[in-house]
Amino acid sequence: MSKAVVVCTILATAFILLILLSENIKYSRKYYGPHGLNRRLGIKTPIPVFDPLVAEMERMGEEKEGKRKGLEKDKNYFYDDGRLNISLRLMILFPLLDREPRDGFVDAKELEAWIVHQAFDRMHYRTKKELESHDEDGDGSISFSEHFPLISKEDIERNDMKHGEAGWWMEQFRNADADRNGTLNVFEFQDFLHPEDSRNDQIQRWLLRDKIRQMDYDNDQKLNLEEFEAGAYDSYKTCIEFETGWDKYHSPEELFNKLDIDKDKFLRVEELKPMIQYLNPGELTYAKYYSSYLMHEADDNQDGKLTLDEMLNHDSMFYNTVYDNGRFDDEDDDFHDEL
């Protein structure tokens, strides 16, 4: 075989390997990114907005009236052609993120705290808008009949507890009604609409019972190892891979045994509590994962913290929710399927 043939064979083999490697990298990045995590978890959660000014623009877009007037005070952040000066915005926001300690860096905890706060504000705003749209008597709270006008008294009395039926919704409404006055204020209503992000113990128990029902093939109201592995483990693994970089998770048996406090070979609601953020990830949990994604992408020297230069070098990463090729995207976000 001539040297030319050997060289061509080697080059062809290297080219094929390069293609396969690049495809593998693209596949990994697809699932490391925020959209990929959504798909793997099977949830529809809006990607968190980094800049509160962008969140305000979203709201003005929804309100429509007074959009220009509402942003007049922020006109210095825009170019003459209407594009947002994201470099300037990052320079303005950087000191607000660099809080504890103020050391000229934004570490992982500071970035996470900022992103989660923006996600909470966005979720709370949507909750208030939803409450206002159903609050017929204008008392600042919402009753079950105001939110579900099509559910009749007969439906409620029938108390069908299957997923999505009147009894199922009523149970969740009562769980959210922390002060037991029969109506939900804006914070209780937020727990009702976003139970995955609630700290209400009754709601967390309700979520776990509902999750167990979905995985409990033999209907004994608890999970054995086989049911746990088939119904819960993949969600846990996906989240842990995203949190730790793909290699620091327990096997199904190890995790099951760790959760099985009474060692009876079954998992019940109380024992599944440490898993709730993995079984039912909500917008705030997703915001934490999104902050990890931003840190991973922008931390050029991999020291676990960001300088202003690093953020400026990756400025579009922090504005990729609504900023594309220099123009804002008018299409609506995929919004969270409430339950």
C-alpha positions as CSV (number, residue, x, y, z in Angstrom):
1,M,0.0,0.0,0.0
2,S,1.5,3.4,-1.0
3,K,2.1,6.2,1.5
4,A,-0.5,8.3,-0.3
5,V,-3.2,5.7,0.3
6,V,-2.2,5.3,3.9
7,V,-2.2,9.1,4.5
8,C,-5.7,9.4,2.8
9,T,-7.0,6.5,5.0
10,I,-5.7,8.2,8.1
11,L,-7.2,11.5,7.2
12,A,-10.5,10.0,6.3
13,T,-10.7,8.1,9.6
14,A,-9.7,11.3,11.5
15,F,-12.4,13.3,9.6
16,I,-15.1,10.7,10.5
17,L,-14.0,10.7,14.2
18,L,-14.1,14.5,14.2
19,I,-17.7,14.4,12.9
20,L,-18.8,11.9,15.5
21,L,-17.1,13.9,18.2
22,S,-18.7,17.1,17.2
23,E,-22.1,15.4,17.0
24,N,-21.6,14.0,20.5
25,I,-20.6,17.5,21.8
26,K,-23.7,19.0,20.2
27,Y,-25.9,16.3,21.8
28,S,-24.3,16.9,25.2
29,R,-24.7,20.7,24.9
30,K,-28.2,20.3,23.8
31,Y,-29.1,18.6,27.0
32,Y,-26.8,20.6,29.2
33,G,-28.5,23.8,28.1
34,P,-31.8,25.2,29.6
35,H,-34.0,24.0,26.8
36,G,-32.5,20.5,27.0
37,L,-33.2,20.3,30.7
38,N,-36.8,21.3,30.1
39,R,-37.2,18.5,27.6
40,R,-35.5,15.9,29.7
41,L,-37.7,16.7,32.7
42,G,-40.8,17.0,30.6
43,I,-41.8,20.4,32.1
44,K,-42.7,23.7,30.5
45,T,-41.1,26.4,32.5
46,P,-40.0,29.8,31.2
47,I,-36.3,30.4,31.1
48,P,-35.4,32.9,33.8
49,V,-34.9,36.5,32.8
50,F,-31.5,37.8,34.0
51,D,-32.2,41.5,33.7
52,P,-35.1,43.1,35.6
53,L,-35.3,45.7,32.7
54,V,-36.0,42.9,30.3
55,A,-38.7,41.6,32.7
56,E,-40.2,45.1,32.7
57,M,-40.2,45.1,28.9
58,E,-42.0,41.8,28.9
59,R,-44.7,43.2,31.2
60,M,-45.0,46.4,29.1
61,G,-45.4,44.2,26.1
62,E,-48.3,42.4,27.8
63,E,-49.9,45.6,29.0
64,K,-49.3,47.2,25.5
65,E,-50.8,50.6,26.6
66,G,-48.1,53.0,27.8
67,K,-45.2,50.8,26.7
68,R,-43.0,53.6,25.5
69,K,-43.9,55.9,28.4
70,G,-43.1,53.1,30.9
71,L,-39.6,52.7,29.5
72,E,-38.9,56.4,29.0
73,K,-36.8,56.5,32.2
74,D,-34.6,53.7,30.9
75,K,-34.0,55.2,27.4
76,N,-30.2,55.6,28.0
77,Y,-29.9,51.8,27.9
78,F,-31.0,51.6,24.3
79,Y,-29.3,52.4,21.1
80,D,-31.0,54.7,18.6
81,D,-32.3,51.8,16.6
82,G,-34.1,50.3,19.6
83,R,-31.6,47.6,20.5
84,L,-30.7,47.1,24.2
85,N,-27.2,48.0,25.1
86,I,-26.5,44.7,27.0
87,S,-22.9,45.5,27.7
88,L,-23.9,48.7,29.5
89,R,-26.6,46.8,31.4
90,L,-24.1,44.2,32.5
91,M,-21.8,46.9,33.8
92,I,-24.7,48.5,35.7
93,L,-25.9,45.2,37.2
94,F,-22.6,43.6,38.1
95,P,-22.2,45.5,41.4
96,L,-25.7,44.5,42.4
97,L,-24.8,40.8,42.0
98,D,-21.4,41.2,43.7
99,R,-22.8,41.5,47.3
100,E,-21.4,38.9,49.7
101,P,-18.5,39.5,49.8
102,R,-18.0,42.6,47.6
103,D,-14.8,41.3,46.1
104,G,-15.0,42.1,42.4
105,F,-16.4,38.7,41.5
106,V,-19.8,37.1,41.2
107,D,-19.6,33.6,42.6
108,A,-22.0,30.7,42.1
109,K,-24.1,31.6,45.2
110,E,-24.4,35.3,44.3
111,L,-25.5,34.4,40.7
112,E,-28.0,31.8,41.9
113,A,-29.5,34.3,44.5
114,W,-29.9,36.9,41.7
115,I,-31.5,34.5,39.2
116,V,-33.8,32.9,41.7
117,H,-34.9,36.4,42.9
118,Q,-35.7,37.4,39.3
119,A,-37.6,34.2,38.8
120,F,-39.6,34.7,41.9
121,D,-40.5,38.3,40.9
122,R,-41.6,37.1,37.5
123,M,-43.8,34.3,39.0
124,H,-45.3,36.6,41.6
125,Y,-46.2,39.2,38.9
126,R,-48.0,36.5,36.9
127,T,-49.8,35.3,40.0
128,K,-51.1,38.8,40.7
129,K,-52.3,39.2,37.1
130,E,-54.0,35.8,37.3
131,L,-55.7,36.7,40.6
132,E,-56.8,40.1,39.3
133,S,-58.4,38.5,36.2
134,H,-60.6,36.1,38.4
135,D,-61.2,38.3,41.4
136,E,-64.8,39.3,40.6
137,D,-65.6,41.0,43.8
138,G,-62.3,42.9,43.9
139,D,-61.5,42.0,47.5
140,G,-57.9,41.1,46.7
141,S,-58.4,37.3,47.3
142,I,-59.9,34.5,45.2
143,S,-62.5,31.9,46.1
144,F,-62.7,28.4,44.6
145,S,-65.8,29.4,42.6
146,E,-64.1,32.5,41.2
147,H,-61.2,30.5,39.9
148,F,-63.3,27.5,38.7
149,P,-66.7,29.0,37.7
150,L,-67.5,25.9,35.5
151,I,-67.2,23.5,38.4
152,S,-70.7,23.0,39.9
153,K,-71.7,22.2,43.5
154,E,-72.7,18.8,42.3
155,D,-69.1,18.2,41.0
156,I,-67.7,19.3,44.3
157,E,-70.1,17.1,46.3
158,R,-69.2,14.2,44.1
159,N,-65.6,14.7,45.3
160,D,-63.9,12.8,42.5
161,M,-60.2,12.7,43.5
162,K,-58.8,11.6,40.1
163,H,-56.2,13.9,38.7
164,G,-57.7,17.1,37.4
165,E,-61.2,16.4,38.8
166,A,-63.2,18.7,41.1
167,G,-62.2,16.9,44.3
168,W,-58.6,16.9,43.3
169,W,-58.6,20.6,42.7
170,M,-60.5,21.3,45.9
171,E,-58.0,19.4,48.0
172,Q,-55.2,21.5,46.5
173,F,-57.2,24.7,47.1
174,R,-57.7,23.8,50.8
175,N,-54.0,22.9,51.1
176,A,-53.1,26.4,49.8
177,D,-55.5,28.1,52.1
178,A,-53.1,28.5,55.0
179,D,-55.2,30.8,57.1
180,R,-58.3,28.6,56.5
181,N,-60.6,31.5,55.6
182,G,-62.0,30.0,52.5
183,T,-60.2,32.3,50.0
184,L,-56.6,32.6,48.8
185,N,-54.6,35.8,49.1
186,V,-51.9,36.4,46.5
187,F,-49.2,34.4,48.3
188,E,-51.6,31.5,48.9
189,F,-52.7,31.7,45.3
190,Q,-49.1,31.5,44.2
191,D,-48.7,28.3,46.2
192,F,-51.9,27.0,44.5
193,L,-50.7,27.8,41.0
194,H,-47.0,26.8,41.6
195,P,-47.1,24.0,44.2
196,E,-43.7,22.8,43.1
197,D,-42.2,26.0,44.5
198,S,-44.3,26.1,47.7
199,R,-42.9,25.7,51.2
200,N,-46.3,24.8,52.5
201,D,-46.0,21.4,54.1
202,Q,-49.5,20.3,53.2
203,I,-48.9,21.2,49.6
204,Q,-45.6,19.3,49.6
205,R,-47.3,16.2,51.0
206,W,-50.1,16.5,48.5
207,L,-47.6,16.7,45.7
208,L,-45.8,13.6,46.9
209,R,-49.0,11.6,47.4
210,D,-50.0,12.5,43.9
211,K,-46.6,11.5,42.6
212,I,-46.7,8.2,44.4
213,R,-50.1,7.5,42.9
214,Q,-48.6,7.9,39.4
215,M,-45.8,5.5,40.1
216,D,-47.6,3.0,42.4
217,Y,-48.4,0.1,40.1
218,D,-49.7,-2.2,42.8
219,N,-51.8,0.6,44.5
220,D,-50.5,0.0,48.0
221,Q,-49.7,3.7,48.5
222,K,-46.0,3.2,48.8
223,L,-43.1,2.6,46.4
224,N,-40.9,-0.5,46.2
225,L,-37.5,-0.4,44.5
226,E,-38.8,-1.4,41.1
227,E,-41.5,1.3,41.1
228,F,-39.0,3.9,42.4
229,E,-36.5,3.1,39.7
230,A,-39.1,3.1,36.9
231,G,-40.9,6.3,38.0
232,A,-38.6,8.5,40.0
233,Y,-34.9,7.7,39.4
234,D,-34.6,9.3,35.9
235,S,-35.8,12.7,37.1
236,Y,-33.4,12.5,40.0
237,K,-30.5,11.5,37.7
238,T,-31.2,14.3,35.2
239,C,-31.2,17.0,37.9
240,I,-28.1,15.6,39.7
241,E,-26.2,15.4,36.4
242,F,-27.0,19.0,35.7
243,E,-26.0,20.1,39.3
244,T,-22.7,18.2,39.5
245,G,-21.4,17.7,36.0
246,W,-22.8,14.3,35.1
247,D,-21.0,11.9,37.5
248,K,-21.9,12.3,41.1
249,Y,-25.2,10.5,41.6
250,H,-26.3,7.4,43.5
251,S,-27.3,4.2,41.9
252,P,-31.1,3.4,42.2
253,E,-30.4,0.9,44.9
254,E,-28.1,3.2,46.9
255,L,-30.6,6.1,46.7
256,F,-33.5,3.9,47.6
257,N,-31.7,2.5,50.7
258,K,-30.6,6.0,51.7
259,L,-34.2,7.2,51.6
260,D,-35.7,4.1,53.3
261,I,-35.2,5.3,56.8
262,D,-37.2,2.5,58.5
263,K,-35.6,-0.2,56.2
264,D,-38.9,-1.8,55.4
265,K,-38.1,-1.9,51.6
266,F,-40.7,0.7,50.8
267,L,-40.8,4.5,50.5
268,R,-43.7,6.6,51.7
269,V,-44.5,10.3,51.6
270,E,-42.2,11.3,54.6
271,E,-39.3,9.4,53.2
272,L,-39.6,10.9,49.8
273,K,-39.5,14.5,51.1
274,P,-35.8,14.9,50.4
275,M,-36.6,14.1,46.7
276,I,-39.3,16.6,46.2
277,Q,-37.2,19.1,44.2
278,Y,-36.2,16.3,41.9
279,L,-39.6,14.7,41.5
280,N,-41.5,18.0,41.1
281,P,-39.0,20.7,39.9
282,G,-40.6,24.1,39.6
283,E,-39.6,27.5,38.3
284,L,-37.4,28.4,41.3
285,T,-35.6,25.0,41.2
286,Y,-35.2,25.5,37.4
287,A,-33.8,29.0,38.1
288,K,-31.0,27.4,40.2
289,Y,-30.1,25.0,37.4
290,Y,-30.2,27.9,34.9
291,S,-27.7,29.8,37.1
292,S,-25.4,26.8,37.0
293,Y,-25.7,26.8,33.3
294,L,-24.7,30.5,33.0
295,M,-21.7,29.9,35.4
296,H,-20.6,26.9,33.3
297,E,-20.8,28.8,30.1
298,A,-19.2,32.1,31.1
299,D,-16.6,31.0,33.6
300,D,-13.6,31.0,31.2
301,N,-10.9,30.1,33.7
302,Q,-13.1,27.7,35.6
303,D,-12.4,29.3,39.0
304,G,-16.1,29.1,40.1
305,K,-16.7,32.8,39.9
306,L,-17.3,35.5,37.2
307,T,-15.5,38.7,36.5
308,L,-17.2,41.6,34.7
309,D,-14.9,40.8,31.7
310,E,-16.1,37.2,31.6
311,M,-19.7,38.3,31.7
312,L,-19.1,40.9,28.9
313,N,-17.3,38.2,26.8
314,H,-20.5,36.1,27.0
315,D,-23.0,38.9,27.2
316,S,-25.5,37.2,24.9
317,M,-25.7,34.2,27.2
318,F,-27.3,36.4,29.9
319,Y,-29.8,37.8,27.4
320,N,-30.7,34.8,25.3
321,T,-34.3,34.6,26.6
322,V,-35.5,37.5,24.5
323,Y,-32.5,38.7,22.5
324,D,-31.7,37.2,19.1
325,N,-29.5,38.7,16.4
326,G,-29.9,42.1,17.8
327,R,-33.7,42.2,18.0
328,F,-36.1,41.3,20.7
329,D,-38.3,38.3,20.0
330,D,-42.0,39.1,20.2
331,E,-43.1,35.5,20.5
332,D,-44.5,34.4,23.8
333,D,-42.6,32.2,26.2
334,D,-43.8,28.6,26.7
335,F,-45.5,29.2,30.1
336,H,-45.6,26.8,32.9
337,D,-48.2,24.1,32.9
338,E,-49.5,24.8,36.3
339,L,-49.8,21.2,37.5
